Amino acid sequence: MTDSIHDKQKTLEEIGRELTTEGNTPAIITSFKGKWQSSPFPPLNPFEPYCAANIDESSIPKREWLMEGRYIIGCLTVTISPGGVGKSALTMLEAAAIASGIPLTGFEVKNAGKVWIINTEDDSTELERRFIAITKHHKIPIEARKNILYNGCNNISLILAAEGNEGARPNEDLINSIIAKCKENGVRLLWIDPLIGSHRLNENDNTQIELLAGIFKRIANEAQCAVGIVHHTSKQGFTTSDSPSDANLARGASSLVNAARVVHLLRFADLKESERFGFDMEPRTKYVCLQSTKANLSPVGSASKWYRHIEIALTNGDKVGTMEQTNPQDKKEALESIAWKRSREAIGSIFAKEMRPGGTATIKETLSWMRRDKLDDLAEITNERSAERKLLGFLDEPIVANGWQFSKELRPNRRPSILIRCDKLVQET
């Protein structure tokens, strides 16, 4: 029995040697053998490290921002958001801003130019409705509209990479075609909305998504444009003001946001913000906030912008949703601002009663007038130094009353070192 097993093993070894002998190797073995022997790494090119002492500051090119803090030539920007917040509406508003040079989104447009939006969810007719709503509401001139290019899901198949039997592979023909179209049309910003429609990869696989991110960066570099991507948050994404700086809210693998230069989170106003800014007067889902969650070129959390959803009626009777930028004011700050203004008016009235143009008064004198007239902001402060500081704070800007101007007069090395001065306003001719 033992000899029989040994004979079978010998026979298998002999067969193996015959299969690997030159001239006898079947094609399938040759194919696999070539793959085993080929290197996954590119050929090694000679290189030397650079020396920082040789850097010439005057030769360093300036960063080429299209929209300050948002899009930069040769780089990738990712906007992440839960569904239904208004990612596409913001994308199209930004397209109109860059095409026209008008800061419709609150960000400064540094270099106006052509924008190409590829939407993998909406058809071209729906995009046309939205563009007309934006250009109608914001009065975008026809010349600027020539800078907006678009494709809907019905007239382009955008599969930049897919996973097959041989692993994840880029769609080289499509990538080269997009680069060529960007160059041919002078595109400065390419928008892909949303990410999920541009590939057939495993979104949770970092290696595969790194490949996809590399494709976007390649397009940005070779076409010399900025690339913007719209991506969804995870289902567990916590998108409130309590966590505005977490780029890991993005769905799937982290390699996408790691490859991006700029990442913003678009989200609805939360309950705290709704109360703070007075959004409770209408549905808070009308208001959305764009916050920086990753910015290699500017501070995280900077340049937060607010937008309001609006409806625009088209001539065909359709009502189409779009956005407009808004600057909500903190209700508490607004009330404090009103109180501050009233206090300055009251102080001006007292000064006008006690002083005349060319005259001066000490801080001690003016405080006594405030207490006599029971000015709430100062009369109740018992600490003299604290009262002085508060009064001088009201005078950081001159107070005008009765046609006269009251201001601080600094007197270095003299006592008292500060006086309140009254001057007659000069009438402009």
LOTIZA-735174 format. One record per residue (C-alpha): x, y, z; residue number from 1; residue in one letter. Coordinates in Angstrom, 1 decimal. Layout:
<pts>
pt u:X; v:Y; w:Z; k:NUM; r:A
...
</pts>
This chain:
<pts>
pt u:0.0; v:0.0; w:0.0; k:1; r:M
pt u:2.8; v:2.3; w:0.9; k:2; r:T
pt u:4.7; v:1.6; w:-2.4; k:3; r:D
pt u:1.5; v:2.3; w:-4.4; k:4; r:S
pt u:1.1; v:5.8; w:-2.8; k:5; r:I
pt u:4.8; v:6.5; w:-3.4; k:6; r:H
pt u:4.5; v:5.4; w:-7.1; k:7; r:D
pt u:1.6; v:7.9; w:-7.6; k:8; r:K
pt u:3.5; v:10.7; w:-6.0; k:9; r:Q
pt u:6.5; v:10.0; w:-8.3; k:10; r:K
pt u:4.2; v:10.0; w:-11.3; k:11; r:T
pt u:2.8; v:13.5; w:-10.3; k:12; r:L
pt u:6.3; v:14.9; w:-9.9; k:13; r:E
pt u:7.3; v:13.6; w:-13.3; k:14; r:E
pt u:4.2; v:15.1; w:-14.9; k:15; r:I
pt u:5.0; v:18.5; w:-13.2; k:16; r:G
pt u:8.6; v:18.4; w:-14.6; k:17; r:R
pt u:7.3; v:17.6; w:-18.0; k:18; r:E
pt u:4.8; v:20.5; w:-17.9; k:19; r:L
pt u:7.4; v:23.0; w:-16.9; k:20; r:T
pt u:10.0; v:21.8; w:-19.5; k:21; r:T
pt u:10.6; v:24.4; w:-22.2; k:22; r:E
pt u:8.5; v:23.7; w:-25.3; k:23; r:G
pt u:6.0; v:21.5; w:-23.4; k:24; r:N
pt u:4.3; v:24.2; w:-21.2; k:25; r:T
pt u:0.6; v:24.6; w:-21.9; k:26; r:P
pt u:-0.6; v:28.2; w:-22.7; k:27; r:A
pt u:-2.6; v:28.5; w:-19.5; k:28; r:I
pt u:0.5; v:27.7; w:-17.4; k:29; r:I
pt u:2.6; v:30.2; w:-19.4; k:30; r:T
pt u:0.0; v:32.8; w:-18.8; k:31; r:S
pt u:0.0; v:32.4; w:-15.1; k:32; r:F
pt u:3.7; v:32.0; w:-15.0; k:33; r:K
pt u:4.1; v:35.4; w:-16.7; k:34; r:G
pt u:1.9; v:37.1; w:-14.2; k:35; r:K
pt u:3.8; v:35.6; w:-11.3; k:36; r:W
pt u:7.1; v:36.8; w:-12.7; k:37; r:Q
pt u:5.9; v:40.3; w:-13.7; k:38; r:S
pt u:6.5; v:43.1; w:-11.2; k:39; r:S
pt u:3.5; v:45.2; w:-10.0; k:40; r:P
pt u:5.9; v:48.2; w:-9.7; k:41; r:F
pt u:6.8; v:50.7; w:-12.4; k:42; r:P
pt u:10.4; v:50.7; w:-13.7; k:43; r:P
pt u:12.9; v:52.4; w:-11.3; k:44; r:L
pt u:14.0; v:55.8; w:-12.5; k:45; r:N
pt u:17.2; v:57.4; w:-11.1; k:46; r:P
pt u:16.3; v:60.2; w:-8.6; k:47; r:F
pt u:18.0; v:62.5; w:-6.1; k:48; r:E
pt u:16.5; v:64.3; w:-3.1; k:49; r:P
pt u:16.1; v:68.1; w:-3.5; k:50; r:Y
pt u:17.8; v:70.6; w:-1.1; k:51; r:C
pt u:15.6; v:73.2; w:0.6; k:52; r:A
pt u:18.5; v:75.7; w:0.5; k:53; r:A
pt u:18.1; v:75.9; w:-3.3; k:54; r:N
pt u:14.5; v:77.0; w:-3.3; k:55; r:I
pt u:14.0; v:80.3; w:-5.1; k:56; r:D
pt u:10.9; v:81.9; w:-3.6; k:57; r:E
pt u:10.4; v:84.2; w:-6.6; k:58; r:S
pt u:10.1; v:81.2; w:-8.9; k:59; r:S
pt u:7.3; v:79.5; w:-6.9; k:60; r:I
pt u:4.0; v:79.8; w:-8.9; k:61; r:P
pt u:0.9; v:81.1; w:-7.2; k:62; r:K
pt u:-1.9; v:78.7; w:-6.5; k:63; r:R
pt u:-4.5; v:79.0; w:-9.2; k:64; r:E
pt u:-7.8; v:79.2; w:-7.4; k:65; r:W
pt u:-11.0; v:79.3; w:-9.5; k:66; r:L
pt u:-13.1; v:79.9; w:-6.4; k:67; r:M
pt u:-11.2; v:81.0; w:-3.3; k:68; r:E
pt u:-11.3; v:78.2; w:-0.7; k:69; r:G
pt u:-13.3; v:75.9; w:-2.9; k:70; r:R
pt u:-11.7; v:74.9; w:-6.2; k:71; r:Y
pt u:-8.1; v:75.0; w:-7.4; k:72; r:I
pt u:-6.6; v:74.0; w:-10.7; k:73; r:I
pt u:-5.1; v:70.5; w:-10.8; k:74; r:G
pt u:-6.8; v:69.5; w:-7.5; k:75; r:C
pt u:-9.8; v:67.5; w:-6.4; k:76; r:L
pt u:-12.7; v:68.9; w:-4.3; k:77; r:T
pt u:-15.2; v:66.6; w:-2.6; k:78; r:V
pt u:-18.6; v:67.8; w:-1.3; k:79; r:T
pt u:-20.3; v:65.3; w:1.0; k:80; r:I
pt u:-23.9; v:65.4; w:2.1; k:81; r:S
pt u:-26.9; v:63.4; w:3.1; k:82; r:P
pt u:-29.5; v:62.8; w:0.4; k:83; r:G
pt u:-32.0; v:65.5; w:-0.4; k:84; r:G
pt u:-30.1; v:68.4; w:1.1; k:85; r:V
pt u:-29.4; v:70.2; w:-2.2; k:86; r:G
pt u:-26.0; v:69.0; w:-3.5; k:87; r:K
pt u:-27.0; v:69.3; w:-7.2; k:88; r:S
pt u:-28.6; v:72.7; w:-6.6; k:89; r:A
pt u:-25.4; v:74.0; w:-5.1; k:90; r:L
pt u:-23.3; v:72.5; w:-7.8; k:91; r:T
pt u:-25.3; v:74.3; w:-10.5; k:92; r:M
pt u:-25.2; v:77.6; w:-8.6; k:93; r:L
pt u:-21.4; v:77.3; w:-8.4; k:94; r:E
pt u:-21.3; v:76.6; w:-12.1; k:95; r:A
pt u:-23.2; v:79.8; w:-12.8; k:96; r:A
pt u:-20.9; v:81.7; w:-10.4; k:97; r:A
pt u:-17.7; v:80.5; w:-12.0; k:98; r:I
pt u:-19.1; v:80.9; w:-15.5; k:99; r:A
pt u:-20.2; v:84.5; w:-14.8; k:100; r:S
pt u:-17.6; v:85.6; w:-12.3; k:101; r:G
pt u:-20.4; v:86.7; w:-9.9; k:102; r:I
pt u:-19.9; v:85.4; w:-6.3; k:103; r:P
pt u:-23.4; v:83.8; w:-6.1; k:104; r:L
pt u:-22.3; v:81.4; w:-3.4; k:105; r:T
pt u:-20.4; v:83.8; w:-1.1; k:106; r:G
pt u:-17.0; v:82.6; w:-2.3; k:107; r:F
pt u:-14.9; v:84.9; w:-4.3; k:108; r:E
pt u:-14.5; v:83.9; w:-8.0; k:109; r:V
pt u:-10.8; v:84.4; w:-8.7; k:110; r:K
pt u:-10.8; v:83.1; w:-12.3; k:111; r:N
pt u:-14.1; v:82.9; w:-14.3; k:112; r:A
pt u:-14.2; v:80.3; w:-17.0; k:113; r:G
pt u:-16.0; v:77.2; w:-18.4; k:114; r:K
pt u:-17.7; v:74.6; w:-16.2; k:115; r:V
pt u:-18.7; v:71.1; w:-17.3; k:116; r:W
pt u:-21.3; v:69.3; w:-15.2; k:117; r:I
pt u:-21.8; v:65.6; w:-15.7; k:118; r:I
pt u:-24.8; v:64.5; w:-13.8; k:119; r:N
pt u:-25.2; v:60.7; w:-13.4; k:120; r:T
pt u:-28.7; v:60.8; w:-11.8; k:121; r:E
pt u:-30.7; v:63.5; w:-13.6; k:122; r:D
pt u:-31.4; v:63.7; w:-17.3; k:123; r:D
pt u:-30.4; v:66.7; w:-19.5; k:124; r:S
pt u:-34.0; v:68.1; w:-19.5; k:125; r:T
pt u:-34.1; v:68.3; w:-15.7; k:126; r:E
pt u:-30.7; v:70.0; w:-15.7; k:127; r:L
pt u:-32.0; v:72.6; w:-18.3; k:128; r:E
pt u:-35.0; v:73.4; w:-16.0; k:129; r:R
pt u:-32.6; v:74.1; w:-13.1; k:130; r:R
pt u:-30.1; v:76.1; w:-15.2; k:131; r:F
pt u:-33.0; v:78.3; w:-16.4; k:132; r:I
pt u:-34.2; v:78.8; w:-12.8; k:133; r:A
pt u:-30.8; v:79.9; w:-11.7; k:134; r:I
pt u:-30.1; v:82.2; w:-14.6; k:135; r:T
pt u:-33.5; v:83.7; w:-14.4; k:136; r:K
pt u:-33.4; v:84.4; w:-10.6; k:137; r:H
pt u:-29.8; v:85.6; w:-10.6; k:138; r:H
pt u:-30.0; v:87.4; w:-13.9; k:139; r:K
pt u:-27.0; v:85.6; w:-15.5; k:140; r:I
pt u:-26.2; v:87.2; w:-18.9; k:141; r:P
pt u:-26.4; v:85.0; w:-22.0; k:142; r:I
pt u:-22.6; v:85.4; w:-22.6; k:143; r:E
pt u:-21.9; v:83.8; w:-19.2; k:144; r:A
pt u:-24.3; v:81.0; w:-20.0; k:145; r:R
pt u:-22.0; v:80.0; w:-22.9; k:146; r:K
pt u:-19.5; v:79.0; w:-20.3; k:147; r:N
pt u:-21.8; v:76.2; w:-18.8; k:148; r:I
pt u:-21.5; v:72.8; w:-20.4; k:149; r:L
pt u:-23.6; v:69.8; w:-19.2; k:150; r:Y
pt u:-24.5; v:66.2; w:-19.7; k:151; r:N
pt u:-27.3; v:64.3; w:-18.1; k:152; r:G
pt u:-27.5; v:60.6; w:-17.4; k:153; r:C
pt u:-29.5; v:60.1; w:-20.6; k:154; r:N
pt u:-26.7; v:61.2; w:-23.0; k:155; r:N
pt u:-23.4; v:60.0; w:-21.3; k:156; r:I
pt u:-22.3; v:56.7; w:-19.7; k:157; r:S
pt u:-19.7; v:57.6; w:-17.2; k:158; r:L
pt u:-18.1; v:54.5; w:-15.9; k:159; r:I
pt u:-14.5; v:55.6; w:-15.2; k:160; r:L
pt u:-13.5; v:52.3; w:-13.5; k:161; r:A
pt u:-14.9; v:48.9; w:-12.9; k:162; r:A
pt u:-14.1; v:45.7; w:-11.1; k:163; r:E
pt u:-13.8; v:42.6; w:-13.3; k:164; r:G
pt u:-12.2; v:39.2; w:-13.3; k:165; r:N
pt u:-8.7; v:40.8; w:-13.3; k:166; r:E
pt u:-9.5; v:43.2; w:-10.5; k:167; r:G
pt u:-10.3; v:47.0; w:-10.6; k:168; r:A
pt u:-9.4; v:48.6; w:-13.9; k:169; r:R
pt u:-9.6; v:52.1; w:-15.3; k:170; r:P
pt u:-11.6; v:52.9; w:-18.4; k:171; r:N
pt u:-8.7; v:54.4; w:-20.3; k:172; r:E
pt u:-10.7; v:55.2; w:-23.5; k:173; r:D
pt u:-13.3; v:57.2; w:-21.5; k:174; r:L
pt u:-10.7; v:58.9; w:-19.3; k:175; r:I
pt u:-8.7; v:60.0; w:-22.3; k:176; r:N
pt u:-11.9; v:61.2; w:-24.0; k:177; r:S
pt u:-12.9; v:63.4; w:-21.0; k:178; r:I
pt u:-9.4; v:64.9; w:-20.8; k:179; r:I
pt u:-9.5; v:65.7; w:-24.5; k:180; r:A
pt u:-13.0; v:67.3; w:-24.3; k:181; r:K
pt u:-11.8; v:69.4; w:-21.3; k:182; r:C
pt u:-8.8; v:70.6; w:-23.3; k:183; r:K
pt u:-10.8; v:71.2; w:-26.5; k:184; r:E
pt u:-13.5; v:73.2; w:-24.7; k:185; r:N
pt u:-11.2; v:75.1; w:-22.3; k:186; r:G
pt u:-13.0; v:73.6; w:-19.2; k:187; r:V
pt u:-11.8; v:75.0; w:-15.9; k:188; r:R
pt u:-14.0; v:73.0; w:-13.6; k:189; r:L
pt u:-15.3; v:69.5; w:-14.2; k:190; r:L
pt u:-18.2; v:68.5; w:-11.9; k:191; r:W
pt u:-19.2; v:64.8; w:-11.5; k:192; r:I
pt u:-22.5; v:64.5; w:-9.6; k:193; r:D
pt u:-22.8; v:62.1; w:-7.8; k:194; r:P
pt u:-19.7; v:59.9; w:-7.4; k:195; r:L
pt u:-21.6; v:56.6; w:-7.2; k:196; r:I
pt u:-22.7; v:56.9; w:-10.9; k:197; r:G
pt u:-19.1; v:57.2; w:-12.2; k:198; r:S
pt u:-17.8; v:53.7; w:-11.3; k:199; r:H
pt u:-18.6; v:50.0; w:-10.7; k:200; r:R
pt u:-16.2; v:49.5; w:-7.8; k:201; r:L
pt u:-16.6; v:48.5; w:-4.2; k:202; r:N
pt u:-17.0; v:51.8; w:-2.3; k:203; r:E
pt u:-15.7; v:50.2; w:0.9; k:204; r:N
pt u:-12.4; v:49.1; w:-0.7; k:205; r:D
pt u:-9.7; v:51.7; w:-0.1; k:206; r:N
pt u:-7.5; v:50.3; w:-2.9; k:207; r:T
pt u:-10.2; v:50.5; w:-5.5; k:208; r:Q
pt u:-11.4; v:54.0; w:-4.4; k:209; r:I
pt u:-7.8; v:55.1; w:-4.3; k:210; r:E
pt u:-7.7; v:54.1; w:-8.0; k:211; r:L
pt u:-10.8; v:56.1; w:-8.7; k:212; r:L
pt u:-9.4; v:59.2; w:-6.9; k:213; r:A
pt u:-6.2; v:58.8; w:-8.9; k:214; r:G
pt u:-8.3; v:59.0; w:-12.1; k:215; r:I
pt u:-9.9; v:62.3; w:-10.9; k:216; r:F
pt u:-6.5; v:63.7; w:-10.0; k:217; r:K
pt u:-5.1; v:62.6; w:-13.4; k:218; r:R
pt u:-7.9; v:64.4; w:-15.2; k:219; r:I
pt u:-7.3; v:67.5; w:-13.1; k:220; r:A
pt u:-3.6; v:67.5; w:-13.9; k:221; r:N
pt u:-3.6; v:66.6; w:-17.6; k:222; r:E
pt u:-6.6; v:68.8; w:-18.5; k:223; r:A
pt u:-5.4; v:71.6; w:-16.1; k:224; r:Q
pt u:-8.8; v:72.0; w:-14.5; k:225; r:C
pt u:-10.3; v:71.6; w:-11.1; k:226; r:A
pt u:-12.4; v:68.5; w:-10.5; k:227; r:V
pt u:-15.4; v:68.5; w:-8.1; k:228; r:G
pt u:-17.1; v:65.4; w:-6.8; k:229; r:I
pt u:-20.5; v:65.1; w:-5.1; k:230; r:V
pt u:-20.6; v:62.2; w:-2.6; k:231; r:H
pt u:-23.1; v:60.9; w:0.0; k:232; r:H
pt u:-22.5; v:60.7; w:3.7; k:233; r:T
pt u:-22.8; v:57.3; w:5.4; k:234; r:S
pt u:-26.2; v:56.3; w:6.7; k:235; r:K
pt u:-24.9; v:56.8; w:10.2; k:236; r:Q
pt u:-23.4; v:60.2; w:9.2; k:237; r:G
pt u:-23.9; v:62.7; w:12.1; k:238; r:F
pt u:-24.4; v:66.0; w:10.2; k:239; r:T
pt u:-25.2; v:68.7; w:12.8; k:240; r:T
pt u:-23.3; v:71.7; w:14.1; k:241; r:S
pt u:-21.9; v:69.5; w:16.8; k:242; r:D
pt u:-19.5; v:67.8; w:14.4; k:243; r:S
pt u:-18.8; v:70.1; w:11.5; k:244; r:P
pt u:-15.2; v:69.1; w:10.9; k:245; r:S
pt u:-15.3; v:65.3; w:10.3; k:246; r:D
pt u:-14.5; v:64.4; w:6.7; k:247; r:A
pt u:-15.0; v:60.7; w:7.7; k:248; r:N
pt u:-18.7; v:61.3; w:7.5; k:249; r:L
pt u:-18.3; v:60.4; w:3.8; k:250; r:A
pt u:-19.7; v:57.0; w:2.8; k:251; r:R
pt u:-17.3; v:54.1; w:2.1; k:252; r:G
pt u:-13.6; v:54.1; w:1.9; k:253; r:A
pt u:-11.6; v:57.0; w:3.3; k:254; r:S
pt u:-9.1; v:57.1; w:0.4; k:255; r:S
pt u:-11.4; v:59.5; w:-1.5; k:256; r:L
pt u:-11.4; v:62.3; w:1.0; k:257; r:V
pt u:-7.7; v:61.6; w:1.7; k:258; r:N
pt u:-6.9; v:62.3; w:-1.9; k:259; r:A
pt u:-8.9; v:65.5; w:-2.0; k:260; r:A
pt u:-7.4; v:68.9; w:-1.4; k:261; r:R
pt u:-10.7; v:70.4; w:-0.2; k:262; r:V
pt u:-13.6; v:68.6; w:1.4; k:263; r:V
pt u:-16.9; v:70.4; w:2.4; k:264; r:H
pt u:-20.0; v:69.1; w:4.2; k:265; r:L
pt u:-23.4; v:70.3; w:3.1; k:266; r:L
pt u:-26.1; v:69.8; w:5.7; k:267; r:R
pt u:-29.4; v:71.1; w:6.9; k:268; r:F
pt u:-29.6; v:73.6; w:9.8; k:269; r:A
pt u:-30.0; v:71.8; w:13.1; k:270; r:D
pt u:-32.4; v:72.7; w:15.8; k:271; r:L
pt u:-29.9; v:74.8; w:17.7; k:272; r:K
pt u:-29.0; v:76.8; w:14.6; k:273; r:E
pt u:-32.7; v:77.2; w:13.7; k:274; r:S
pt u:-33.4; v:78.8; w:17.1; k:275; r:E
pt u:-30.1; v:80.9; w:17.0; k:276; r:R
pt u:-30.7; v:82.3; w:13.5; k:277; r:F
pt u:-34.5; v:82.5; w:13.6; k:278; r:G
pt u:-35.0; v:79.8; w:11.0; k:279; r:F
pt u:-38.0; v:78.6; w:13.1; k:280; r:D
pt u:-40.2; v:81.1; w:11.3; k:281; r:M
pt u:-40.2; v:78.7; w:8.3; k:282; r:E
pt u:-39.2; v:75.0; w:7.8; k:283; r:P
pt u:-35.5; v:74.7; w:8.8; k:284; r:R
pt u:-35.0; v:72.3; w:5.9; k:285; r:T
pt u:-35.1; v:75.5; w:3.7; k:286; r:K
pt u:-31.6; v:76.4; w:5.1; k:287; r:Y
pt u:-28.4; v:74.5; w:4.5; k:288; r:V
pt u:-24.8; v:75.1; w:5.6; k:289; r:C
pt u:-21.6; v:74.4; w:3.7; k:290; r:L
pt u:-18.8; v:73.7; w:6.1; k:291; r:Q
pt u:-15.1; v:72.9; w:5.6; k:292; r:S
pt u:-14.2; v:69.5; w:6.9; k:293; r:T
pt u:-10.8; v:69.2; w:5.2; k:294; r:K
pt u:-8.8; v:72.0; w:3.7; k:295; r:A
pt u:-5.1; v:71.4; w:3.1; k:296; r:N
pt u:-4.8; v:74.9; w:1.8; k:297; r:L
pt u:-6.9; v:76.8; w:4.4; k:298; r:S
pt u:-8.1; v:76.2; w:8.1; k:299; r:P
pt u:-10.6; v:73.5; w:8.8; k:300; r:V
pt u:-14.0; v:75.0; w:9.7; k:301; r:G
pt u:-13.3; v:78.2; w:7.8; k:302; r:S
pt u:-15.5; v:79.8; w:5.2; k:303; r:A
pt u:-18.8; v:78.3; w:6.3; k:304; r:S
pt u:-21.6; v:79.5; w:4.1; k:305; r:K
pt u:-25.4; v:79.4; w:4.4; k:306; r:W
pt u:-27.9; v:78.9; w:1.6; k:307; r:Y
pt u:-31.7; v:79.1; w:1.3; k:308; r:R
pt u:-33.8; v:76.9; w:-0.9; k:309; r:H
pt u:-36.2; v:78.8; w:-3.1; k:310; r:I
pt u:-38.7; v:78.0; w:-5.9; k:311; r:E
pt u:-38.6; v:79.7; w:-9.3; k:312; r:I
pt u:-41.6; v:79.6; w:-11.7; k:313; r:A
pt u:-40.7; v:78.9; w:-15.3; k:314; r:L
pt u:-42.8; v:80.1; w:-18.3; k:315; r:T
pt u:-44.1; v:76.6; w:-18.9; k:316; r:N
pt u:-45.7; v:76.6; w:-15.4; k:317; r:G
pt u:-43.1; v:74.4; w:-13.7; k:318; r:D
pt u:-41.8; v:75.4; w:-10.3; k:319; r:K
pt u:-38.1; v:74.5; w:-10.0; k:320; r:V
pt u:-36.0; v:74.5; w:-6.8; k:321; r:G
pt u:-32.7; v:76.3; w:-6.6; k:322; r:T
pt u:-30.6; v:78.1; w:-4.0; k:323; r:M
pt u:-29.5; v:81.6; w:-3.0; k:324; r:E
pt u:-26.7; v:82.5; w:-0.5; k:325; r:Q
pt u:-27.9; v:84.1; w:2.7; k:326; r:T
pt u:-26.1; v:85.6; w:5.8; k:327; r:N
pt u:-28.2; v:84.8; w:8.8; k:328; r:P
pt u:-27.7; v:87.0; w:11.9; k:329; r:Q
pt u:-27.5; v:85.6; w:15.4; k:330; r:D
pt u:-30.7; v:86.8; w:17.2; k:331; r:K
pt u:-28.8; v:87.3; w:20.4; k:332; r:K
pt u:-26.1; v:89.3; w:18.7; k:333; r:E
pt u:-28.7; v:91.3; w:16.9; k:334; r:A
pt u:-30.5; v:92.2; w:20.1; k:335; r:L
pt u:-27.1; v:93.1; w:21.7; k:336; r:E
pt u:-26.3; v:95.3; w:18.7; k:337; r:S
pt u:-29.6; v:97.2; w:19.1; k:338; r:I
pt u:-29.0; v:97.7; w:22.8; k:339; r:A
pt u:-25.4; v:98.9; w:22.0; k:340; r:W
pt u:-26.8; v:101.4; w:19.5; k:341; r:K
pt u:-29.4; v:102.8; w:22.0; k:342; r:R
pt u:-26.7; v:103.1; w:24.7; k:343; r:S
pt u:-24.5; v:105.2; w:22.3; k:344; r:R
pt u:-27.4; v:107.4; w:21.4; k:345; r:E
pt u:-28.2; v:107.9; w:25.2; k:346; r:A
pt u:-24.5; v:108.8; w:25.9; k:347; r:I
pt u:-24.5; v:111.2; w:22.9; k:348; r:G
pt u:-27.5; v:113.0; w:24.3; k:349; r:S
pt u:-25.9; v:113.4; w:27.7; k:350; r:I
pt u:-22.6; v:114.7; w:26.2; k:351; r:F
pt u:-24.6; v:117.2; w:24.0; k:352; r:A
pt u:-26.3; v:118.5; w:27.1; k:353; r:K
pt u:-23.1; v:119.0; w:29.1; k:354; r:E
pt u:-20.4; v:119.9; w:26.5; k:355; r:M
pt u:-19.8; v:122.4; w:23.7; k:356; r:R
pt u:-17.5; v:122.2; w:20.6; k:357; r:P
pt u:-13.9; v:122.6; w:21.5; k:358; r:G
pt u:-14.5; v:121.5; w:25.1; k:359; r:G
pt u:-13.1; v:118.5; w:26.8; k:360; r:T
pt u:-14.1; v:116.5; w:29.9; k:361; r:A
pt u:-12.4; v:113.8; w:32.0; k:362; r:T
pt u:-13.6; v:110.3; w:32.2; k:363; r:I
pt u:-14.5; v:110.9; w:35.9; k:364; r:K
pt u:-16.7; v:113.8; w:34.9; k:365; r:E
pt u:-18.6; v:112.0; w:32.2; k:366; r:T
pt u:-19.2; v:109.0; w:34.4; k:367; r:L
pt u:-20.8; v:111.3; w:37.0; k:368; r:S
pt u:-23.2; v:112.6; w:34.3; k:369; r:W
pt u:-24.1; v:109.0; w:33.4; k:370; r:M
pt u:-24.9; v:108.1; w:37.0; k:371; r:R
pt u:-26.8; v:111.3; w:37.6; k:372; r:R
pt u:-29.0; v:110.6; w:34.6; k:373; r:D
pt u:-29.2; v:106.9; w:35.6; k:374; r:K
pt u:-27.9; v:105.5; w:32.3; k:375; r:L
pt u:-28.4; v:101.7; w:32.9; k:376; r:D
pt u:-25.2; v:100.5; w:31.2; k:377; r:D
pt u:-22.9; v:102.6; w:33.4; k:378; r:L
pt u:-24.9; v:103.7; w:36.5; k:379; r:A
pt u:-25.0; v:100.3; w:38.0; k:380; r:E
pt u:-21.2; v:99.5; w:37.7; k:381; r:I
pt u:-19.7; v:100.3; w:41.1; k:382; r:T
pt u:-16.1; v:99.5; w:40.1; k:383; r:N
pt u:-14.6; v:102.7; w:38.7; k:384; r:E
pt u:-12.1; v:101.0; w:36.4; k:385; r:R
pt u:-14.8; v:98.7; w:35.0; k:386; r:S
pt u:-17.1; v:101.7; w:34.3; k:387; r:A
pt u:-14.2; v:103.6; w:32.6; k:388; r:E
pt u:-13.4; v:100.7; w:30.4; k:389; r:R
pt u:-17.0; v:100.2; w:29.3; k:390; r:K
pt u:-17.5; v:104.0; w:28.6; k:391; r:L
pt u:-14.3; v:104.0; w:26.5; k:392; r:L
pt u:-15.6; v:100.9; w:24.7; k:393; r:G
pt u:-18.7; v:102.9; w:23.6; k:394; r:F
pt u:-16.3; v:105.5; w:22.2; k:395; r:L
pt u:-14.2; v:103.1; w:20.1; k:396; r:D
pt u:-16.0; v:104.9; w:17.2; k:397; r:E
pt u:-16.9; v:108.6; w:17.6; k:398; r:P
pt u:-20.5; v:109.3; w:18.8; k:399; r:I
pt u:-22.4; v:111.9; w:16.8; k:400; r:V
pt u:-25.2; v:113.9; w:18.5; k:401; r:A
pt u:-26.8; v:117.4; w:17.9; k:402; r:N
pt u:-24.5; v:117.9; w:15.0; k:403; r:G
pt u:-21.4; v:117.5; w:17.2; k:404; r:W
pt u:-18.9; v:114.6; w:17.4; k:405; r:Q
pt u:-17.6; v:113.2; w:20.7; k:406; r:F
pt u:-14.4; v:111.2; w:20.7; k:407; r:S
pt u:-11.5; v:110.0; w:22.8; k:408; r:K
pt u:-8.4; v:112.3; w:23.0; k:409; r:E
pt u:-5.3; v:110.4; w:24.0; k:410; r:L
pt u:-2.7; v:112.4; w:25.9; k:411; r:R
pt u:0.5; v:110.3; w:26.4; k:412; r:P
pt u:2.6; v:111.0; w:29.5; k:413; r:N
pt u:0.0; v:113.5; w:30.8; k:414; r:R
pt u:-2.7; v:113.2; w:33.4; k:415; r:R
pt u:-5.4; v:112.5; w:32.8; k:416; r:P
pt u:-4.2; v:110.5; w:29.9; k:417; r:S
pt u:-7.6; v:110.3; w:28.2; k:418; r:I
pt u:-10.1; v:113.1; w:27.7; k:419; r:L
pt u:-13.5; v:113.2; w:25.9; k:420; r:I
pt u:-13.5; v:115.9; w:23.3; k:421; r:R
pt u:-16.4; v:117.7; w:21.6; k:422; r:C
pt u:-16.0; v:118.9; w:18.0; k:423; r:D
pt u:-18.3; v:120.5; w:15.5; k:424; r:K
pt u:-18.9; v:118.3; w:12.5; k:425; r:L
pt u:-17.4; v:119.8; w:9.3; k:426; r:V
pt u:-20.1; v:120.2; w:6.7; k:427; r:Q
pt u:-19.1; v:118.8; w:3.3; k:428; r:E
pt u:-19.6; v:121.2; w:0.4; k:429; r:T
</pts>
